[in-house]
Amino acid sequence: MEKVASGSLLKMTSEIPEKGAVNYGLPIGDETIPMNPYLGKKIKLQWQEKIYDIYDGELIKKSYGQGFSYKNFITLARCDSCIVKPELCHYHKGTCREPEWGEKHCFIPHYIYLSLTSGVKIGITRETQVPTRWVDQGAVKALPILKVADRKTSGTIEVEIAKEMADKTNWRKMLKGDYQDADLEELRDHIYDTYGDLLDDADAEDVEEDVLEIEYPILEVPEKFSSLSFDKKPTVEGTLLGIKGQYLILDIGVINMRKHNGYAIDLFA
């Protein structure tokens, strides 16, 4: 094997072509390595046992919130609990950790969408993250259904709809492609009919778009697989069988690359 790249990781990039499977790239240091060409081939990921904060590049002993030092995790707005639960936004109270960051990232249009991963899921995302968000979660189908002015409003709507529809993904089922198909357009119409008053109060705009179907570069998925982590096994080596969501699927197990943001590695192939 030869060394292909060396440096700290960031989550995989993705591009949906007009035809065929998603094209993935793995950012390592200053390079982004196309990963699709390695399907069916042996690769080795060797952790250097170093982690660098993805915000300021500081060498850290432990990663918090997928790539941050503890100091940044408790001080940056992008790490606050309201990012995971937007309905808890406290900007209006004057307590936002970084008001300028919040204005740029939270007070911009957001979409409420339906996707099919391990099942039907209701979710939200900034308009700048379409369709990246859907690829990152491993959706095979996605449909934006509503557009609102800001993140908190999208979160408030999501919480209500999630009372009858999941907002989580079972990652094992997602990787196996174990799901029951669903008519997302029919579900969208059901939401319009059921939550009309809530959507009117939120000034939500109906979105008329077609269902996006997403194909992933997968040769096969083992019937049984384990979750790999550099913290438990610094060297991950095996045949690359597929890529889906933020996971590399190997014959020895699967590894979530986003979980290892900031980990310094060597990639061999």
Secondary structure, DSSP 8 states (H G I E B T S, - for coil): --EEEEEEB---EEE--SSSS-EEEEEETTEEEE-GGGTTSEEEEEEEEEEE-TTT--EESS-BTTTB-HHHHTT-GGGSHHHHSGGG--GGGT--S-HHHHHHHTSS-EEEEEEESSSEEEEEEEGGGTTHHHHHTT-SEEEEEEEESSHHHHHHHHHHHTTTS-----HHHHHHT------HHHHHHHHHHHSHHHHHHTT-EE-----EE----BS---SS--EE-TTT-SEEEEEEEEEETTEEEETTEEEETGGGTTEEEEEE-
